[in-house]
Amino acid sequence: MSKSSGPSFIGYSAPHLADVKDILGNWVRTVEVDNTELINFECYRELAKKVSGYQIPPHLKRKRKVKNIVYLHHQLDAVALDENTEDSLLCTLKEEEEIDDQRRFRSLSFDCHVIRIASML
């Protein structure tokens, strides 16, 4: 990392990797709660604090975006749904939307009652 006032760039150099290894080495990456292994977000918050000032050089950022899009297209092309699976997924989505709509309606209804009661006071 340079000492200049401009943005610093992530390089594939030992100092940056040493920072990452230091943080990941000093923190437990997962924690167990109720017999379930969970992500230890404190570890990754510390890592984010450390690398938040780093930026990816513009020429690498463009390459990364293209690679991500190519990868995404490849993954989407690999998905094969038969008609029954697609219909099942659509039904599930419709059911979830109906449940969300009912929750929103109940929430709005409750808010209206609270407003009405508050205006009576």
Secondary structure, 3 states (H helix, E strand, C coil): CCCCCCCEECCCCHHHHHHHHHHHHHCCCEEEECCEEEECHHHHHHHHHHHCCEECCHHHHHHHHHHHHHHHHHHHHHCCCCHHHHHHHHHHHHHHHHHHHHHHHHHHHHHHHHHHHHHHC
